[in-house]
């Protein structure tokens, strides 16, 4: 095998490995985003209790 062929093969293997690493990173980022979205949704469902009756119904316009 000539040196040009070996260099080309090594370059192709390196590019394939870089692509695999990129895909793994993208999958990890998507999983992390889903986890954060789930935590936010849980937090929104268990938010503060509703305001007592009558609260927020009148507006004080005096300065």
Residue pairs with C-beta under 8 A, 6 or more apart in sequence:
none
